[in-house]
Amino acid sequence: RARFERECRLLASLNHPHIASVLGLEDASGAPALVMELVEGQTLAERLDAHGAIEMGETLALARQIAEAVEFAHEKGIVHRDLKPGNIKLTPDGAAKVLDFGLAKALAAEDGSAQSSPQITQSPTMSVGTQAGVLLGTAAYMAPEQARGRSVDKRADIWAFGVVLFEMLTGRQLFAGETVSDTIARILERQPEWASLPARTPVRVRELLRRCLEKDAKQRLRDMGDARLELEAAIAQLASGVSDAPTAAAAASSPAKTLGTVAVGLLLGGLAIAGGFALRGAMQPRETLHVSIVPPDDVVMNAVQLGFGDDHALYASGAIRGSDSRSATGIYRRTPSTLIE
């Protein structure tokens, strides 16, 4: 009971407009019970079941609110560990409220010590034992490390957030199988069906999803604040009427494309755009063709320059950014003997 009371006080510290408030601790027929704010409206799960995918603008707005709520909890040292549409309420005025932190766990430092207050040190871990090990949360929204029964941190919430965002955009569960075992197997073994995302999904939102849904927690997005910033930028871009969504054909492409494949498309596309350019002698630098492309997959190339060099080869150079956001600058060269270097 003492541990439960400490958990209650910890959750009561989550005073945020997009988190359902814990108001107190009551005795209900001899059993302790949390008293939580009554949030009117349907859950996100009920909304998705009734109407399917949510319109892009509303999806981004709700996702930003959810990200803001989880970011706030993480800053307080709390991991939700059961983030899912059934634990998100949509109020009549269109706001999202995250609730049911029943599996909330205080973050711990790598050495096992608490990151902040003594309350967090004593916060209990709620778990369900199975023959296979210990599973925490709801199967379809578990991060791979969570599904394996390993200890989790805030990156498990980031994975679950990505799954929820994907479901809002597509109207269907990402990894759900007929049984819990089937679902866990899909989480561990399958990649998301990127082609099922709406064609007008902004590129930066696709990139955010890829970073949230990295199976290796070490490669995953590390902070919900970064997710919120990306969503805010996507919302502003949508409001301005400027879309960076790929074409339908590009959106359906597999994220397994290599940089070389993208570069081939860039070179061929550059030739088509150039039109009047032909393979000929040396070109002056002022005749270099400037284009911008945004491939749909793991690679983003900006500030790209195309041009013919003194050796009659077509060059493409520019900034290249992968899904891990590390940047580099490269020069890609097409010659009769070597397609891409």
C-alpha positions in Angstrom: 0.0 0.0 0.0 2.9 2.4 0.8 4.3 1.7 -2.7 0.9 2.4 -4.2 0.6 5.7 -2.4 4.1 6.7 -3.6 3.0 5.9 -7.1 -0.1 7.9 -6.7 1.9 11.0 -5.6 4.3 10.5 -8.5 1.4 10.4 -11.0 -0.3 13.4 -9.4 2.8 15.4 -10.3 1.9 15.0 -14.0 -0.1 18.3 -14.2 -0.4 18.9 -17.9 -3.3 19.8 -20.2 -2.9 16.7 -22.3 -2.6 14.2 -19.4 -5.6 13.1 -17.4 -5.0 14.3 -13.8 -4.7 12.0 -10.8 -6.7 13.8 -8.1 -6.1 11.7 -5.0 -6.2 8.4 -3.2 -9.4 7.0 -1.8 -10.3 3.9 0.2 -12.8 1.9 -1.7 -14.3 -0.9 0.4 -11.0 -1.5 2.1 -8.9 -1.3 -1.1 -6.9 1.7 -2.2 -8.0 3.4 -5.4 -6.7 6.2 -7.5 -9.2 9.0 -8.2 -8.7 10.3 -11.8 -10.1 13.2 -13.7 -13.2 12.3 -15.7 -12.4 12.9 -19.3 -15.5 13.1 -21.6 -15.4 11.8 -25.1 -14.3 8.7 -27.0 -11.0 7.1 -27.0 -8.7 7.2 -30.0 -9.3 3.5 -30.4 -13.1 4.0 -30.6 -12.6 6.8 -33.1 -10.3 4.6 -35.3 -12.7 1.6 -35.1 -15.7 3.8 -36.1 -14.2 6.0 -38.8 -10.8 4.5 -39.8 -7.9 6.8 -40.7 -7.9 10.4 -39.5 -7.5 13.3 -41.8 -3.9 14.5 -42.1 -4.2 17.9 -40.4 -6.1 16.5 -37.5 -3.7 13.5 -37.2 -0.7 15.8 -37.0 -2.4 18.1 -34.4 -3.4 15.2 -32.2 0.0 13.5 -32.5 1.7 16.8 -31.5 -0.5 16.9 -28.3 0.3 13.3 -27.5 4.0 13.9 -28.0 3.9 16.9 -25.8 2.2 14.9 -23.0 4.7 12.0 -23.2 7.6 14.5 -23.4 6.4 16.1 -20.2 6.1 12.7 -18.4 9.6 11.8 -19.5 10.9 15.0 -18.1 9.3 14.1 -14.8 11.1 10.7 -14.9 8.1 8.6 -15.9 7.8 6.1 -18.7 4.2 5.2 -19.6 5.0 1.8 -21.1 1.4 1.2 -22.3 0.8 4.0 -24.7 -1.9 3.0 -27.2 -5.2 4.4 -28.7 -7.2 2.9 -25.9 -5.3 5.0 -23.4 -5.8 8.3 -25.3 -9.1 10.2 -24.9 -10.3 12.7 -27.5 -12.3 15.4 -25.8 -15.4 17.0 -27.4 -13.3 20.1 -28.2 -10.8 18.1 -30.2 -8.0 17.8 -27.6 -6.1 14.6 -26.8 -5.5 13.4 -23.2 -3.2 10.6 -22.3 -4.4 8.5 -19.4 -3.9 5.3 -17.5 -0.3 5.4 -16.4 -0.9 2.1 -14.5 2.3 0.7 -15.9 4.2 3.9 -15.4 7.8 3.3 -14.2 10.3 5.8 -12.9 13.3 6.2 -15.1 16.6 4.9 -13.7 20.1 6.0 -14.5 22.4 3.4 -16.1 24.0 2.7 -12.7 20.5 1.8 -11.3 20.2 5.0 -9.2 17.2 7.3 -9.5 17.4 10.2 -11.8 15.5 12.6 -9.5 13.5 12.5 -6.4 13.2 9.7 -3.6 9.6 9.3 -4.8 10.9 8.0 -8.2 13.4 5.8 -6.4 10.6 4.0 -4.7 8.1 3.9 -7.6 7.1 0.3 -8.3 7.3 -1.6 -11.5 4.1 -3.4 -12.4 4.5 -6.5 -14.5 2.7 -9.6 -15.6 4.5 -12.9 -15.6 4.1 -15.5 -18.3 5.7 -18.8 -19.1 7.9 -17.0 -21.7 9.0 -14.3 -19.4 7.8 -10.9 -18.2 5.7 -8.8 -20.6 4.7 -5.2 -19.8 2.0 -3.3 -21.7 -0.2 -4.2 -24.6 1.3 -6.6 -27.2 0.5 -4.7 -30.4 2.2 -1.5 -29.1 5.2 -3.1 -27.4 8.7 -2.1 -28.5 10.9 -5.1 -29.6 12.9 -5.0 -26.4 9.7 -4.8 -24.4 8.2 -7.8 -26.2 11.3 -9.8 -25.2 10.7 -9.0 -21.6 13.8 -6.8 -21.2 14.0 -3.6 -19.2 12.8 -0.6 -21.0 13.3 3.2 -21.0 11.6 6.1 -22.7 12.5 4.7 -26.1 9.7 2.1 -25.6 7.2 5.0 -25.4 8.8 6.5 -28.6 8.2 3.2 -30.4 4.6 3.0 -29.2 4.1 6.6 -30.3 5.3 5.7 -33.8 2.8 2.8 -33.9 0.0 5.0 -32.8 0.8 7.7 -35.3 1.1 5.0 -38.1 -2.4 3.7 -37.1 -3.9 7.2 -37.2 -2.6 7.7 -40.7 -3.6 4.4 -42.1 -6.6 3.4 -40.0 -5.3 0.0 -39.2 -3.1 -1.6 -36.6 0.5 -2.0 -37.6 1.6 -5.3 -36.1 -1.6 -6.9 -34.8 -1.9 -10.7 -35.4 -4.5 -13.2 -34.5 -2.8 -14.1 -31.2 -0.4 -12.4 -28.8 2.4 -14.7 -30.0 1.6 -13.8 -33.7 1.7 -10.1 -32.8 5.0 -10.3 -31.0 6.5 -12.3 -33.8 5.5 -9.6 -36.3 7.0 -6.9 -34.1 10.3 -8.7 -33.9 10.5 -9.9 -37.5 8.5 -7.6 -39.8 9.1 -4.2 -41.1 6.2 -1.7 -41.3 4.3 -1.6 -44.6 5.5 1.9 -45.6 3.6 1.8 -48.8 0.3 1.8 -46.8 0.9 5.4 -45.7 -1.2 8.0 -47.5 0.5 9.4 -50.5 0.3 13.0 -49.1 2.1 12.1 -45.9 4.9 14.7 -45.6 8.4 13.4 -46.0 9.4 14.7 -42.6 6.6 12.7 -41.0 7.7 9.5 -42.9 11.2 10.1 -41.6 9.9 10.6 -38.1 8.0 7.3 -38.3 11.1 5.5 -39.5 13.2 6.8 -36.6 10.5 6.0 -34.1 10.1 2.4 -35.4 13.7 1.4 -35.4 13.8 -2.1 -34.0 17.2 -1.5 -32.4 16.6 0.9 -29.5 20.1 2.3 -29.9 19.1 3.5 -33.4 15.7 4.9 -32.4 14.7 8.5 -31.9 15.9 9.3 -28.4 13.6 12.1 -27.3 9.9 12.9 -27.6 10.8 16.6 -27.8 12.4 16.0 -31.1 9.2 14.2 -32.3 7.1 17.2 -31.2 9.4 19.6 -33.1 9.1 17.6 -36.3 5.3 17.5 -36.0 5.2 21.2 -35.4 7.2 21.8 -38.5 5.0 19.5 -40.5 1.9 21.3 -39.2 3.3 24.7 -40.2 4.3 23.4 -43.6 0.8 21.9 -44.1 -0.8 25.2 -43.1 1.3 27.1 -45.5 0.0 25.0 -48.4 3.5 23.8 -49.3 3.7 20.0 -49.5 6.9 18.0 -49.6 4.9 14.7 -49.9 6.4 12.3 -52.5 4.6 11.3 -55.6 2.3 8.2 -55.3 4.9 6.1 -57.0 7.6 7.3 -54.7 5.5 6.8 -51.6 4.9 3.2 -52.5 8.7 2.5 -52.8 10.3 0.2 -50.4 12.6 1.7 -47.8 15.1 -0.9 -48.7 16.3 1.1 -51.7 20.0 1.8 -51.6 21.6 5.1 -52.1 23.0 3.9 -55.4 19.5 3.3 -56.7 18.4 6.7 -55.6 21.5 8.2 -57.2 20.7 6.5 -60.5 17.2 8.0 -60.4 18.7 11.4 -59.7 21.1 11.2 -62.6 18.5 10.0 -65.1 16.0 12.5 -63.8 18.6 15.2 -64.1 19.2 14.3 -67.7 15.5 14.5 -68.4 15.2 17.9 -66.7 18.2 19.2 -68.5 16.6 18.4 -71.8 18.9 20.5 -74.0 22.0 19.2 -72.3 23.8 16.5 -74.2 27.0 14.5 -73.6 29.6 16.8 -74.9 32.8 18.5 -74.0 33.6 20.4 -70.9 30.9 22.6 -69.4 31.5 25.9 -67.6 30.6 25.9 -63.9 27.9 28.5 -64.6 26.1 25.9 -66.7 25.7 23.5 -63.8 22.0 22.5 -63.3 20.6 23.1 -59.8 17.8 20.8 -58.7 16.3 19.6 -55.4 15.0 16.0 -54.9 13.6 14.2 -51.9 13.7 10.5 -52.3 11.0 8.6 -50.3 13.2 6.3 -48.4 16.2 6.3 -46.1 18.1 9.0 -48.0 17.4 12.7 -48.3 19.5 14.7 -50.7 19.3 18.4 -50.8 21.2 21.2 -52.6 22.0 18.8 -55.4 24.1 20.0 -58.3 24.2 18.2 -61.7 26.7 19.0 -64.4 29.1 17.6 -66.9 32.8 17.6 -66.1 35.9 17.9 -68.2 36.0 14.1 -68.5 32.6 14.0 -70.2 31.1 12.4 -67.0 27.9 13.6 -65.4 28.3 14.5 -61.7 25.8 14.9 -58.9 26.9 16.3 -55.6 25.0 17.5 -52.5 24.3 17.0 -48.9 23.1 13.5 -48.0 21.2 12.7 -44.8 20.3 9.2 -43.7 17.6 8.0 -41.2 20.1 8.5 -38.4 20.4 12.2 -39.3 24.1 12.0 -39.7 25.1 14.1 -42.7 27.8 13.8 -45.2 28.7 15.3 -48.6 29.4 13.1 -51.5 30.0 13.3 -55.3 28.4 10.7 -57.5 29.9 10.1 -60.9 28.4 8.5 -64.0 30.7 7.3 -66.8 30.3 4.7 -69.5 32.3 2.2 -67.5 31.1 2.9 -64.0 27.4 3.7 -63.4 27.9 5.0 -59.8 30.9 5.5 -57.7 
